[in-house]
């Protein structure tokens, strides 16, 4: 597996910025490549752009089949002609985050070196933050000649980027829809991320992060990380409904099932193993480490001694905050903290808690209330913005 | 590390049963050794015995320092002279579960073989169930000449054993206190256990379960399992209160911290790593696999098509069910299922939900309401039982 160059399928939409970026850690990262996908047409006035920010393991393929897995775009239910985010009307942009592994600069990208023998950054890739991700996105938005985004939206880590956009570039964000997210990453979420990282480090194929030298990937560790994370994306109710205590035959002749009674395994085990094994084929372990760290560092009030209002003082952005009742990873209580912080600076805020038993993943699943909420808010905001 | 023989410190209280046990899976396990600790004195009428059942990673050292870690007994707050479980009055027994690694027969025990060259069972140890654990405990209780236990109590997996005792030997259980437990293991809990197991399998030192042959233990995988489980034992509130987003200096010169910003790590990360690394020194990986499987199989209504009442029909046992408000691993909703099932067969049931932000671990921590509940119920039940 050649991980030293970007695969050709990733080259269809990307821009290289040779001057790169000064990162929050003080490191000057250059060059910076930004891979993205767009849908719809930018209006002559360039006022109809919607930026969609993806989550930890998402990518820019929001409304088209994934080039590696062939699966439909992760929000193809919401983004397209006539859909709540209507590509007949809006110009939709989705950008692979800095630190990612689908074409934007990240740990798998070649590290510039004087003698021309390029190898990947690997674990030497500098620590990045949500702010760095947003700064990289802004390079592309500026490059496109867009001075104001009509809307920025995203779920989970995507929602963190939405908040960072609204705080860092308030004049550039007309409307913001942070979904299933929080104004800072909680101790519990940091804890889960840390276990993910330790699972990757524990893999014999990790090789101190230089696994490409051994033509290997830390697949088992990454799968364990994904399996655990996947549980946190669901809810007890959803797991009971989908799997309960149903059993199925266990695969024979494998070490992975010792101690199984009657050669059976629970369906939920089989499901999780499948989730783990398919994930490692499309995601880079060093990217997983880099991005989970970025999430952990996220705290929109960090510069203001934890005051969550100050970053939004004087904002004219219209906010629509969405949470899901059964989401225990980014619970409604955290969305409420955000709503109250915005209220304290008299921001224009709607706050919708959607009743769902699907857990955190509800933002990615068939949840008609979410579709209706986004359609209504986008349509209303477009009227105020006087978008044709 | 010689794992083929029980260490001598484990030999101070144990009984060998050469005829062993017929396990639920149909395997005849023999011999069976039962390691235990007792506190207080058995009355001449043998009517003052209290059996305490331990949880997944607990053991028989309930009220005295642990021989490996030197830490106080896991319930020394509750068990002792003048304490809620008063050893001046009661004869307290705590037994290492079948499948454990502190002296009772388990995967680390020598497997009988015709040619006398003993090696540990390892992953060939038969799958066991909570019922098997209780049957092994009953061997010892019979051996002690005790025909009725005044009380059986325990938290988490200990609570599962309490329910199994009350269902299998109702005439032997005067009072039962299942704490922070459930009548069956939920899909979410099975899912977490499965990730634990996969983390162990992914460790290069696992060697297909025959790690003793390599003088190794799958320490990193077991630590990952423990770290993840530990998160589930706490609550979001407890983690926020204990750690929040506080940071500390990260250890230098280790691969375990790439991508750290400013050389810092979150305190919750440091705490979890400590939890993981201390655990592996005292617990056997194959025992962890065996016991988590036993928990997954637990469903007190399995033989009655999920009817949770039937196992308790006609019971005279007095039940005191305890749950904790912030326990999301064994939530109050599951305790309530149990209480309703017992109500349907007109059992004598108290049900107490204790308000606590400490999560599942509350049953092991300083929780005065739990102490009061147990003291009150035990004292009241002792009056009915006419214990001197």
Interface residues (C-beta under 8 A of the other chain):
Chain A: X24 X25 X123 X125 X127 X129 X184 X185 X186 X187 X188 X190 X191 X192 X194 X195 X198 X199 X201 X202 X203 X204 X208 X209 X220 X221 X223 X224 X227 X228 X231 X234 X236 X239 X240 X242 X243 X244 X245 X255 X256 X258 X259 X260 X261 X262 X266 X268 X269 X272 X273 X276 X289 X290 X293 X296 X297 X299 X328 X331
Chain B: X24 X25 X123 X125 X127 X129 X184 X185 X186 X187 X188 X190 X191 X192 X194 X195 X198 X199 X201 X202 X203 X204 X208 X209 X220 X221 X223 X224 X227 X228 X231 X234 X236 X239 X240 X242 X243 X244 X245 X255 X256 X258 X259 X260 X261 X262 X266 X268 X269 X272 X273 X276 X289 X290 X293 X296 X297 X299 X328 X331
